[in-house]
Amino acid sequence: MKPVKEERLAIHGGQPVRTAYLAYGRQSISEEDIAAVIETLRSPYLTQGPKIREFEEAVARLVGAKYAVAFANGTAALHGACYAAGISAGDEVITTPLTFAASANCVRYCGGTVVFADIRPDTYLIDPEQIRQHITPRTKAIIPVDFTGQPADMEEIMRIARDHGLIVIEDAAHSLGATYKGKRIGSIADMTMFSFHPVKHITTGEGGMITTDSEAFYHRLLLFRSHGITRDPARMHRQDEGAWYYEMHDLGYNYRMTDIQAALGLSQIRGLDAFVERRRAIARLYDELLSPLPVILPYRAPERESSWHLYLIGLQLEKLTAGRKEIYEALLAENIGVNVHYIPVHLHPYYQAAGYPKGLAPHAEALYERILTLPLFPAMSDEDVRNVARAVEKVTRAFARV
């Protein structure tokens, strides 16, 4: 990358690096994807049809799990996983504060208590030692989050869980296509959640999935997403009724995915490997271009392959005359769609009112003050990546301490 000459920032009236805005994330939809959706729209089934099962089986094969259950979105899938795990009032579930609120909210939906364990300052992932320190007789589950696409310390987390009789629900919303010690994410935890929001690795518009090897969890997930109702004769209390008969066994929800969504997912999954490889190539180019600048680059654990949902930089604020807010606004003015992932969950007013004090996760809180998310999605060109890097150089140079 050529050095940026001294020039006026766009936020101060200068010429922006880009004429067109570059979003931080965006779906990639092909003509094949569109044709798959149209085919389903012309079929007899728009919902509760065969495409959902096909999509579930495709995801299960992809990750090496026995079962997969599709949901309307990732949050619904996490809710279902907590239900399947039997989380209820009096139970504690340990998770990270550096995540989207759904990773914690799913516990609250079931009446459980969220316990936040701090992150490791190098990986930004939940710290297994912090998990150990927060286990009590009331702990029932752990929800590690594969933040930015890098898998959590799953071997150590599973060991802790087995030692204490806990259930592990891996929030892999960021990590479809990632691997941990050669194993695909989705085949390690007791249950694993994937999200298919448009900025994720593949999209169904909205959508989520739980993968598991447990038949018991599988059947509880199926029940939960469909009003608590079963049509499986082998599971009914009365088996002498007609084909119309069904039974409601629990208070479930309508969390079903549609066939329209599943058809899009089935088409998208064919491109997953290419999508992930492009994300990795963009991350490598970012590393090369940003390494001379006053930013901290993402850590890479050697035994894991991230699928790079997000590319985070840490601002070396001690080398800058501006804070994160000023840098953020200056980059937006350069037409670079930066974002911040995430506000630590316990700092939101809802959790503050519930008694979670500031200071309970010092590493996550300190990191939050300096992180920025740069654009990263498969359709980005190398020139787009260079534009982002040029903008970061331009802005950090303008705010550099002399």
C-alpha angles and dihedrals in degrees: 000000000000114000113262110244117231104279139157116269116246089235086061094048101278129129112280120236090240130035092206126052116252113209120219091237139008139170123251111222120182131197087252089057091051092048091051091054093046090051090055092046087057093047127090091253128067092158139010089025137121100282093072093057090044091053092047091051092047092053092045090052092046095055098032098247127140096226141024130186121196123219137188091256142345094267091055088049091054090048089052092049092053089049091049089050089054096242110173142147111319095027122115124212122193120218141150124271091216098082143076113294094252091074088067101027092064089066092051091050088063094046095255129135120250117224116193119213116193125248132249107258093224103047098024086225127125110283113239090210089056089051090055092050092053099049114115133167087271096056111115106163147009124222108196116186124218091221116207090353098299111122118242121244089283099168092055093040092052090048091052090048094050091047091055102032094248132151119236119214107185114209099214096165087128101039115060104143095022123124135212116202089338096310122115115245107252096055102067110059126062087251129005126198124211126188126212099193113146094261093053128092094274127007140215091177090257120359147122141198139204118208122195143156092217117101090197093055090044094058093044090052092051091050094047097051093052107053092279087288127139131191093183106120091206090062100043125106090220118042102173098078129101130271089270092065125112136160135218107220101172143005099276134164138241095250097142125145117227126238088241090061093043092051090055090047092050090053094044095050090066088067097044097104091050091046092051094046090052090050089052091049091052090050091052091050091049089052091053096046099041100041094093093052130090093262135106112238123218117278118240120208107216096225094052135070111209119213089212105229088164136019110211127189125194114220114229090225092180087068094048135071093213134063129236093270092057092046091048093051092046092053092048088054088055086058093252111138099220120171139182122243110215145000100205105259096232090059093064114105092244093059093039088056089049090060104265105139128211109256098044091110107031096172093052092044094050092047092050091062093062110029129109129178116223124207114278127166133130097254092061113113124220086252089057089054091049090050090056092048091047090052092049090050092046094050098042090047090053091051097038119132110242 
